[in-house]
Amino acid sequence: MKTKKYLVAGALMLVMSSPAMAQEVNYAEALKPIVAALEAAPNDPKAAKDLIKEYQKTFKKNEEAMVALGNVYLLQHNYDQASAIAQSVIDNKKFNGALAYILRGDIAALKDSVGNAGAAAAEYQTAISLDPQNVTAYERYAKVYRHVNAKVAVAKLEELRKIKPDYPVEATAAEIMLNDGKYAEALKWYNMANPANMSEDNFYNYGFAAYITKDYSKALDVAKQGLTKFPGSEYLSRIAMMAAVELKDYPQAVNFANAVFAGKGKKVSNDYDMYAKALCGNKQYDEAVAAVNKALELDANNLEPMKTLAAIYVAQGNDDKALEVQQDYLSKSKKATNNDWASLANTYVTKAEGITDRAAKNAVLAKAFDVYEQMVTKFPSISDWVWLNQANVAQLMNDPDKVAAIYQKVAAFEEAKPNLDEDSKAYLEGAYYGLGFYNSKKGNKAAADEYFQKVLKVNPNNENAKKALGM
């Protein structure tokens, strides 16, 4: 069997590896000083020796407690000791042994950072044979085997449903896909799940999968459905807030945000950033600025809220403040995208719209033009898109010669490509038509007709070009 690193969702698996620790307060409490001692001296083989000896003496007849000690070793990556504990439980004929085989499966999945899915699955299968009611064993089998054969993994969950008819197979299968970053596949599984059997986490992950795939309406619907089952859930309200912001349903987004902040869970920078967007869309500008400032305060390294702050100033009509923030963001961020740069140019254009004096107007538009000039250097692969935006600015500057020169750049850029996608064809068609129109206005009919003919070669159905050619 080909081996691969099977972390089984990393820390999630390790948390699940101690299913009984919360069931027996005595041994859970007894494990705390052991864990502390092992963490304090991870390289000392004698660390917590006396505590462990006393623990084993006290709980030697408790299978769950002994396996819990093995899980402690597993968390410390002490696989030899964890294996020894598992084997001692298996060898004890008074114990069922299912939990020990789950522990062995976890060790096989994690050992040496190169887990063996086949070996781990075999251990989990043994646990199932010993305890057919053990939900963890089925889930662990499916999660560790998903990369080897997803159908077999899901089939194992179907076996569990025969024993527990209300077990959410589809939701669990969806979360397996979600852990692998397969959001679209996760969404398909969630869509087949029975909401009646879904937990709060299921609804949250369902909504998240829809949100991350940009199905914002679905994300909002899922969150609302979950909230009917788990009223007041700040986690589901968070998904609903984010989706409502994307759908521009700002009043509803603010209501969901209030539910988020009414909860006792930890709030992060993104929560306040989303809240600010909702407030801005609801025209509560002062509150929006306060929310952005809180977002920046919580995480000074997260510069994304600065973009929200700029958008708030734009919405207020304070273009100068917006430009100041946008320029500050671009100077600091290493993740600035072409859209971020284009937003700066657009703010200059917006500012120019309110100026009536031609010289003053063109001075502001020239700054937008310069931003696009910088973008050509920063994002050469989308030069055509940048130039077309730049041509629009030149048009606003009432400079047809500059517009025509840019169209020629676009035409040359597209003509040099061996193959044209749909966007490139549209850009070339637009450039040719613009050059035809320009030459027509200049009285150069031969050149104009030549460009209009080129338009029809790109798109034979361009009615404007046909009309210009008298067709």
C-alpha positions as CSV (number, residue, x, y, z in Angstrom):
1,M,0.0,0.0,0.0
2,K,1.4,3.4,-1.0
3,T,2.0,5.5,2.1
4,K,1.1,9.1,2.5
5,K,0.9,11.6,5.3
6,Y,-2.5,11.0,6.8
7,L,-3.0,13.5,9.5
8,V,-6.7,13.0,9.6
9,A,-7.5,16.7,9.9
10,G,-4.5,17.2,12.2
11,A,-5.4,18.4,15.6
12,L,-9.0,17.5,15.0
13,M,-8.1,13.8,15.0
14,L,-6.1,14.1,18.2
15,V,-9.0,15.7,20.0
16,M,-11.3,12.9,18.8
17,S,-8.7,10.4,20.0
18,S,-9.8,11.0,23.6
19,P,-13.5,10.3,23.4
20,A,-13.8,9.2,27.0
21,M,-11.7,11.8,28.8
22,A,-14.8,14.0,29.6
23,Q,-16.8,11.0,30.8
24,E,-14.7,10.1,33.9
25,V,-13.7,13.2,35.8
26,N,-11.4,11.3,38.1
27,Y,-9.0,10.1,35.5
28,A,-9.3,13.3,33.4
29,E,-8.2,15.3,36.5
30,A,-5.4,12.8,37.2
31,L,-4.1,13.2,33.6
32,K,-3.7,17.0,33.9
33,P,-0.5,17.0,36.0
34,I,0.9,14.2,33.8
35,V,0.3,16.3,30.7
36,A,1.9,19.3,32.3
37,A,5.0,17.4,33.4
38,L,5.4,15.9,29.9
39,E,5.0,19.2,28.2
40,A,7.5,20.9,30.5
41,A,10.2,18.3,29.8
42,P,9.4,16.7,26.4
43,N,12.9,15.2,26.0
44,D,13.1,13.7,29.5
45,P,12.1,10.0,29.4
46,K,11.7,10.1,33.1
47,A,9.3,13.0,33.1
48,A,6.1,12.3,35.1
49,K,7.4,8.8,35.8
50,D,6.0,8.6,39.3
51,L,2.7,10.3,38.3
52,I,2.2,7.8,35.5
53,K,3.1,4.9,37.7
54,E,0.5,6.0,40.3
55,Y,-2.1,6.7,37.5
56,Q,-1.7,3.2,36.1
57,K,-2.0,1.6,39.5
58,T,-5.2,3.6,40.2
59,F,-6.9,3.0,36.9
60,K,-5.5,-0.4,35.9
61,K,-9.1,-1.8,35.7
62,N,-10.5,1.1,33.7
63,E,-10.0,0.5,29.9
64,E,-11.0,4.1,29.0
65,A,-8.6,5.6,31.5
66,M,-5.7,3.5,30.2
67,V,-6.4,4.4,26.6
68,A,-6.7,8.0,27.6
69,L,-3.1,7.8,29.0
70,G,-2.1,6.3,25.6
71,N,-3.6,9.3,23.9
72,V,-1.6,11.6,26.1
73,Y,1.6,9.9,24.8
74,L,0.2,10.2,21.2
75,L,-0.3,13.9,21.7
76,Q,3.4,14.1,22.8
77,H,4.4,12.1,19.6
78,N,5.7,9.3,21.9
79,Y,4.5,6.6,19.6
80,D,6.4,3.8,21.3
81,Q,4.8,4.4,24.7
82,A,1.4,5.0,23.1
83,S,1.8,1.6,21.4
84,A,2.8,-0.1,24.6
85,I,-0.3,1.2,26.4
86,A,-2.5,0.1,23.5
87,Q,-0.9,-3.4,23.5
88,S,-1.3,-3.7,27.3
89,V,-5.1,-3.0,27.0
90,I,-5.4,-5.5,24.2
91,D,-3.6,-8.1,26.2
92,N,-5.9,-7.6,29.1
93,K,-8.7,-10.2,28.6
94,K,-11.0,-8.3,30.9
95,F,-11.1,-5.4,28.4
96,N,-13.0,-5.2,25.2
97,G,-10.0,-3.6,23.4
98,A,-11.9,-1.6,20.8
99,L,-10.6,1.8,22.2
100,A,-7.0,0.4,22.1
101,Y,-7.4,-0.5,18.4
102,I,-8.6,3.0,17.7
103,L,-5.5,4.3,19.4
104,R,-3.3,1.9,17.3
105,G,-5.1,3.2,14.2
106,D,-4.3,6.8,15.2
107,I,-0.7,5.9,15.7
108,A,-0.5,4.3,12.3
109,A,-2.1,7.4,10.7
110,L,0.3,9.8,12.4
111,K,3.6,8.0,13.1
112,D,6.8,9.6,11.6
113,S,4.6,12.1,9.7
114,V,4.1,9.5,7.0
115,G,0.9,7.7,8.0
116,N,-0.2,4.4,6.5
117,A,-3.9,4.6,5.6
118,G,-4.2,0.9,5.0
119,A,-2.7,-0.1,8.4
120,A,-4.7,2.6,10.2
121,A,-7.9,1.4,8.5
122,A,-7.2,-2.2,9.5
123,E,-6.9,-1.2,13.1
124,Y,-10.2,0.8,13.0
125,Q,-11.9,-2.2,11.3
126,T,-10.8,-4.4,14.2
127,A,-12.2,-1.9,16.7
128,I,-15.5,-2.0,14.7
129,S,-15.5,-5.8,14.9
130,L,-15.0,-5.6,18.7
131,D,-17.6,-2.8,19.2
132,P,-20.0,-2.4,16.3
133,Q,-21.6,0.6,18.1
134,N,-18.4,2.6,18.3
135,V,-19.1,5.6,16.1
136,T,-15.6,7.0,16.4
137,A,-14.1,3.9,14.7
138,Y,-16.3,4.2,11.7
139,E,-15.6,7.9,11.4
140,R,-11.9,7.5,11.8
141,Y,-11.8,4.7,9.1
142,A,-13.6,7.0,6.7
143,K,-11.4,10.0,7.3
144,V,-8.1,8.1,7.1
145,Y,-9.2,6.2,4.0
146,R,-10.6,9.0,2.0
147,H,-7.5,9.6,-0.1
148,V,-7.2,6.0,-1.0
149,N,-10.8,5.4,-2.0
150,A,-13.5,7.9,-1.2
151,K,-16.3,5.5,-2.2
152,V,-15.0,2.9,0.3
153,A,-14.7,5.6,2.9
154,V,-18.3,6.7,2.5
155,A,-19.5,3.0,2.3
156,K,-18.0,2.6,5.8
157,L,-20.2,5.4,7.0
158,E,-23.2,3.7,5.4
159,E,-22.4,0.7,7.5
160,L,-22.7,2.9,10.5
161,R,-26.1,4.1,9.4
162,K,-27.4,0.6,9.5
163,I,-26.6,0.4,13.1
164,K,-27.6,4.0,13.9
165,P,-30.3,5.0,11.4
166,D,-30.2,8.7,12.4
167,Y,-26.4,9.0,11.8
168,P,-25.7,11.9,9.4
169,V,-23.7,10.0,6.7
170,E,-23.9,12.8,4.1
171,A,-22.9,15.5,6.6
172,T,-19.9,13.5,7.7
173,A,-18.9,12.7,4.1
174,A,-19.2,16.4,3.4
175,E,-16.9,17.3,6.2
176,I,-14.4,14.8,5.0
177,M,-14.4,16.6,1.7
178,L,-14.2,20.0,3.5
179,N,-11.1,18.9,5.4
180,D,-9.5,18.2,2.1
181,G,-10.4,21.6,0.7
182,K,-12.9,20.1,-1.8
183,Y,-15.6,22.7,-1.1
184,A,-17.8,22.0,-4.2
185,E,-17.9,18.3,-3.4
186,A,-18.6,19.0,0.2
187,L,-21.5,21.2,-0.8
188,K,-23.0,18.4,-2.9
189,W,-22.9,16.1,0.1
190,Y,-24.4,18.7,2.4
191,N,-27.2,19.2,-0.1
192,M,-28.1,15.5,0.2
193,A,-28.0,15.6,4.0
194,N,-31.1,15.5,6.3
195,P,-31.2,18.8,8.2
196,A,-33.0,17.1,11.0
197,N,-29.9,15.0,11.8
198,M,-27.4,17.9,11.4
199,S,-25.5,19.4,14.3
200,E,-24.7,23.1,14.8
201,D,-21.2,22.4,13.5
202,N,-22.7,20.7,10.4
203,F,-24.8,23.7,9.6
204,Y,-21.8,26.0,10.2
205,N,-19.6,24.0,7.8
206,Y,-22.4,23.7,5.3
207,G,-22.9,27.4,5.2
208,F,-19.1,27.9,5.1
209,A,-18.8,25.6,2.1
210,A,-21.5,27.5,0.3
211,Y,-19.9,30.8,1.2
212,I,-16.4,29.8,0.1
213,T,-17.8,28.7,-3.3
214,K,-19.5,32.1,-3.6
215,D,-23.0,30.7,-3.4
216,Y,-24.0,33.4,-1.0
217,S,-27.7,32.9,-1.2
218,K,-27.3,29.3,-0.3
219,A,-25.0,30.2,2.6
220,L,-27.6,32.6,4.0
221,D,-30.4,30.0,3.6
222,V,-28.4,27.3,5.3
223,A,-27.4,29.6,8.2
224,K,-31.1,30.7,8.7
225,Q,-32.2,27.0,8.6
226,G,-29.6,26.2,11.2
227,L,-30.7,29.1,13.4
228,T,-34.2,27.8,13.5
229,K,-32.8,24.6,15.1
230,F,-30.1,26.4,17.1
231,P,-31.6,29.8,17.9
232,G,-29.1,32.6,18.8
233,S,-26.1,30.6,17.6
234,E,-23.3,33.2,17.1
235,Y,-21.4,30.9,14.8
236,L,-24.3,30.4,12.4
237,S,-25.1,34.2,12.7
238,R,-21.5,34.8,11.6
239,I,-22.0,32.9,8.4
240,A,-25.3,34.7,7.9
241,M,-23.7,38.1,8.4
242,M,-21.0,37.4,5.9
243,A,-23.4,36.1,3.3
244,A,-25.8,39.0,3.8
245,V,-22.9,41.4,3.3
246,E,-22.0,39.8,0.0
247,L,-25.6,39.9,-1.1
248,K,-25.7,43.6,-0.1
249,D,-28.6,42.9,2.3
250,Y,-27.1,45.3,4.8
251,P,-30.0,45.7,7.3
252,Q,-30.2,41.9,7.7
253,A,-26.4,41.7,7.9
254,V,-26.4,44.2,10.8
255,N,-29.0,42.1,12.6
256,F,-27.0,39.0,12.3
257,A,-23.8,40.9,13.4
258,N,-25.6,41.9,16.6
259,A,-26.3,38.3,17.3
260,V,-22.6,37.5,16.7
261,F,-21.4,40.2,19.2
262,A,-24.0,39.1,21.7
263,G,-22.4,35.7,21.9
264,K,-19.6,34.8,24.4
265,G,-17.3,33.3,21.8
266,K,-14.0,35.0,20.8
267,K,-14.3,37.7,18.2
268,V,-11.7,38.2,15.6
269,S,-10.6,41.0,13.3
270,N,-12.7,39.7,10.4
271,D,-15.9,39.9,12.5
272,Y,-15.5,43.6,13.0
273,D,-14.4,44.1,9.4
274,M,-17.6,42.4,8.2
275,Y,-19.7,44.4,10.7
276,A,-18.1,47.6,9.3
277,K,-19.1,46.6,5.8
278,A,-22.7,45.9,7.0
279,L,-22.9,49.2,8.8
280,C,-21.4,51.1,5.9
281,G,-24.0,49.6,3.5
282,N,-26.7,50.6,6.1
283,K,-25.3,54.2,6.0
284,Q,-24.2,54.1,9.6
285,Y,-20.8,55.5,8.7
286,D,-19.6,56.6,12.2
287,E,-20.3,53.2,13.6
288,A,-18.7,51.6,10.6
289,V,-15.4,53.5,11.1
290,A,-15.4,52.5,14.8
291,A,-15.8,48.8,13.8
292,V,-12.9,49.1,11.3
293,N,-10.7,50.6,14.0
294,K,-11.6,47.8,16.3
295,A,-10.7,45.3,13.5
296,L,-7.3,46.9,13.1
297,E,-6.7,47.1,16.8
298,L,-7.4,43.3,17.2
299,D,-4.9,42.4,14.4
300,A,-2.4,45.0,13.4
301,N,-1.0,42.6,10.8
302,N,-4.3,42.3,9.0
303,L,-4.5,45.2,6.6
304,E,-7.7,44.2,4.8
305,P,-9.9,46.4,7.0
306,M,-8.1,49.4,5.6
307,K,-9.8,48.6,2.3
308,T,-13.2,48.7,4.1
309,L,-12.2,52.0,5.7
310,A,-11.5,53.5,2.3
311,A,-14.8,52.2,1.0
312,I,-16.6,53.9,3.9
313,Y,-14.9,57.2,3.0
314,V,-15.9,56.8,-0.6
315,A,-19.5,56.1,0.5
316,Q,-19.4,59.3,2.6
317,G,-18.1,61.3,-0.4
318,N,-14.8,61.9,1.3
319,D,-12.6,61.0,-1.6
320,D,-9.5,62.6,-0.2
321,K,-9.6,60.5,2.9
322,A,-10.3,57.4,0.8
323,L,-7.3,58.1,-1.4
324,E,-5.1,58.6,1.7
325,V,-6.1,55.2,3.1
326,Q,-5.9,53.4,-0.2
327,Q,-2.4,54.7,-0.8
328,D,-1.4,53.8,2.7
329,Y,-2.7,50.3,2.2
330,L,-0.9,49.8,-1.1
331,S,2.4,51.0,0.5
332,K,2.1,48.5,3.3
333,S,0.5,45.4,1.8
334,K,2.4,42.7,0.1
335,K,-0.9,41.1,-0.9
336,A,-2.4,44.0,-2.9
337,T,-4.2,42.7,-6.0
338,N,-4.9,44.4,-9.3
339,N,-8.4,45.1,-8.0
340,D,-6.9,47.0,-5.1
341,W,-4.9,49.2,-7.5
342,A,-7.9,49.6,-9.8
343,S,-9.9,50.8,-6.7
344,L,-7.4,53.6,-6.2
345,A,-7.7,54.6,-9.8
346,N,-11.5,54.5,-9.6
347,T,-11.5,56.8,-6.5
348,Y,-9.5,59.4,-8.5
349,V,-12.2,59.0,-11.3
350,T,-14.9,59.5,-8.7
351,K,-13.3,62.6,-7.4
352,A,-12.9,64.0,-10.9
353,E,-16.6,63.6,-11.5
354,G,-17.4,66.3,-9.0
355,I,-15.0,68.8,-10.7
356,T,-16.3,71.1,-13.4
357,D,-13.1,73.0,-14.3
358,R,-11.5,71.1,-17.2
359,A,-7.9,71.7,-16.2
360,A,-8.5,70.7,-12.6
361,K,-10.5,67.7,-13.7
362,N,-7.8,66.4,-16.0
363,A,-5.2,66.9,-13.3
364,V,-7.1,64.4,-11.1
365,L,-7.8,62.0,-14.0
366,A,-4.1,62.1,-14.8
367,K,-3.4,60.5,-11.4
368,A,-5.8,57.7,-12.3
369,F,-4.1,57.3,-15.6
370,D,-0.7,57.0,-13.8
371,V,-2.1,54.4,-11.5
372,Y,-3.0,52.3,-14.5
373,E,0.5,52.9,-15.9
374,Q,2.0,51.5,-12.8
375,M,-0.4,48.5,-13.0
376,V,1.0,47.5,-16.4
377,T,4.4,47.0,-14.8
378,K,3.0,45.2,-11.8
379,F,0.5,43.0,-13.6
380,P,1.9,42.6,-17.2
381,S,-0.3,39.5,-17.9
382,I,-3.4,41.6,-17.8
383,S,-2.0,44.6,-19.6
384,D,-4.9,44.5,-22.1
385,W,-7.5,44.9,-19.3
386,V,-5.5,47.6,-17.7
387,W,-5.0,49.5,-20.9
388,L,-8.8,49.4,-21.7
389,N,-9.5,51.0,-18.3
390,Q,-6.8,53.5,-19.0
391,A,-8.5,54.3,-22.3
392,N,-11.7,55.0,-20.5
393,V,-9.8,57.6,-18.3
394,A,-8.3,59.1,-21.5
395,Q,-11.8,59.4,-22.9
396,L,-12.9,61.3,-19.8
397,M,-9.9,63.5,-20.3
398,N,-11.3,64.3,-23.7
399,D,-8.1,63.1,-25.4
400,P,-9.1,60.9,-28.4
401,D,-5.5,60.7,-29.7
402,K,-4.4,59.1,-26.4
403,V,-7.4,56.8,-26.5
404,A,-6.5,55.6,-30.0
405,A,-2.8,55.1,-29.0
406,I,-4.0,52.8,-26.2
407,Y,-6.3,50.9,-28.5
408,Q,-3.3,50.2,-30.7
409,K,-1.4,48.8,-27.8
410,V,-4.4,46.5,-27.0
411,A,-4.7,45.3,-30.6
412,A,-0.9,44.6,-30.8
413,F,-1.1,42.7,-27.4
414,E,-3.9,40.5,-28.6
415,E,-2.6,39.9,-32.1
416,A,0.7,38.6,-30.6
417,K,-1.2,35.8,-28.8
418,P,-1.2,32.4,-30.5
419,N,-4.8,31.8,-29.3
420,L,-7.5,34.1,-28.0
421,D,-9.9,33.3,-25.2
422,E,-13.3,34.9,-25.1
423,D,-12.0,37.9,-23.1
424,S,-9.2,38.5,-25.5
425,K,-11.5,38.4,-28.4
426,A,-13.8,40.9,-26.7
427,Y,-10.8,43.2,-26.0
428,L,-9.6,43.0,-29.6
429,E,-13.0,43.6,-31.0
430,G,-13.4,46.6,-28.8
431,A,-10.0,48.0,-29.8
432,Y,-10.6,47.5,-33.5
433,Y,-14.0,49.2,-33.3
434,G,-12.5,52.1,-31.3
435,L,-9.8,52.6,-33.9
436,G,-12.3,52.4,-36.7
437,F,-14.5,55.1,-34.9
438,Y,-11.4,57.2,-34.3
439,N,-10.3,57.2,-37.9
440,S,-13.9,57.8,-39.1
441,K,-14.0,60.9,-37.0
442,K,-10.7,62.0,-38.4
443,G,-12.1,61.6,-42.0
444,N,-9.8,58.7,-42.8
445,K,-12.4,56.4,-44.3
446,A,-10.0,53.8,-45.7
447,A,-8.3,53.2,-42.4
448,A,-11.7,53.2,-40.6
449,D,-13.2,50.6,-43.0
450,E,-10.1,48.5,-42.5
451,Y,-10.6,48.4,-38.8
452,F,-14.3,47.8,-39.1
453,Q,-13.5,44.8,-41.4
454,K,-11.1,43.5,-38.7
455,V,-14.0,43.8,-36.2
456,L,-16.1,41.5,-38.3
457,K,-13.3,39.0,-38.6
458,V,-13.3,38.7,-34.8
459,N,-17.1,38.9,-34.5
460,P,-19.1,38.6,-37.7
461,N,-22.2,39.6,-35.8
462,N,-21.1,43.0,-34.7
463,E,-24.0,45.2,-35.9
464,N,-22.2,48.5,-35.3
465,A,-19.3,47.5,-37.6
466,K,-21.7,46.4,-40.3
467,K,-23.6,49.6,-40.1
468,A,-20.4,51.6,-40.3
469,L,-19.5,49.7,-43.4
470,G,-22.9,50.4,-44.9
471,M,-23.9,46.7,-44.8
